[in-house]
Amino acid sequence: MKATEATAMSRAGKVNWVLFNPKTYATILYLLLSLPLGIIYFTVAITGLTLSIGLTPIFIGIPLFFGVAKLLNGIVIFEQSMIRQILGLPTPSVSYTYNQQSEAGQNWLKRMVSGFDGALFIRNLLLVLLRFVTGIVFFVIMVTVIALGLGLIALPVVHIILMNELQLDILENSLFSYFHIDWTYNQQYLLYVGLGLILFWVALRVVNGLMQILRRIMYVDELYQQPSVPPMEAQIHAPVQSQYYEYSEDHPTQGMMQPAHREL
């Protein structure tokens, strides 16, 4: 049952018919924004950690460090939610249980310290740094493959404009002249447009593949693999239910009102 749900969830974010699917173009916009966002995330993380370490002797660095940890966690959650929205994945239902009475008398610093998770902080920091690197690499890959496809598609229009306005023939020394193939301009136009459409389709497939890589890098499917019932809640309710059933089976009439009687 769990394996079937995991397989269905892994297929839920895949994009089919990339040329006419709005998810593809939303992914392109996301990858275009990934470069400036990755730079902002990297700058905030490095600046915050550097200031927190440098200001530790005057006590300001300690709350600043926990604030940076909260900010990094918020950045990772924001990126995960954006990827889920673009791929059309359902929002995971996660319930958080905490003891409000124990935190009611604590100040803000103790609450931040008690909610700090060292492993989660290291993971979030590595994800932000990796997001910076992938933002640059994926941006270059996407712009290159899309520009190649669109450039070949627009080549006939550019050639006609240059021929009419500047008398410049950019197809004069093409590959056809080297192989002594006497193709007319219209035949060359059809070939270039056909190759451009194929490359553009391949580029869109590459874009969707990059989004799937980001989906795995940012642990988007991690929340779907967690149980719906929190473990603390299960531990709380399990002994209560077991005691109730043992009580009802061993003493079926104990605790019920007995008729008052007096020995004569």
Steps between C-alpha positions, in 0.01 A plus 500: 500500500778743594702407193199569276441841662868590466499407131185701436646800681825482305304504174271783610753774433611379158408718202362355178442680168760758593430731206145581608524451876497816717718320757786508251490876460454549874816293542683725253396807700609331822841410358543857374431628851721232655818692417416823691324306776799270545732800527271660760477178703878452490566861602253488789636167630869596485444852635278379784738225608803730479331770709373249756849355547664843516245644743498201736728664763248783551206257526323639190640218288321225694140610425614603151623145439166348598324761289711400198414135566128588496549702182678214323219265596248748360696527174502122454128474576429785256697329222326169565157665486584674171611174340182330622285779357672486161480121473143489631582282799256497791590687815607247765299499821746507788383552855738641757452420868673698769449572866362851522490501879874429530586778253261754648743608773811503278644806334563529129864390523417176684227424248747546214759280670249227581373497140849486346598182317869473412457235230217697338708819508796333326270347240329834431835677471626243251176523302529879478862474381403229251207714387748777417715267287209331322338838436801610296555167322134439416455860383790465253378161373142616454589826323745320269266222384198729460704763313624238253148383420348846473798627300454236230124562490551877458787463251283539184343821629838643598646407161218669309527819708877521453471435128239772449641763735878452495554276193681259733477129415574300814430173318751564223778295661282235662569130524311440178759694301786292641332175395395649163131448569293740292203557728284804463441733791150364552632146531762615747233688695293182536803305619602761756148541634458123528827465689404796719168341596672174589764679706235711671303189594821342633571822693160484668565140598834606644327776698255254652787263578679779685185560706485132594863520612415802716204311639732229629771740615258707709335192663156592370371143536631463855176616667291257293699209639434593863209338688183702525475446876784655702696251711452700822127500451501126434699438817257710701185332374627143480530428875169671569317279252671182623413575862140564404462169318674304775276662755185423308596137438628408845237682702189540292279612788753676717439869531130475425248611757397220731158501669517607863399222744512441870528171680204432717 
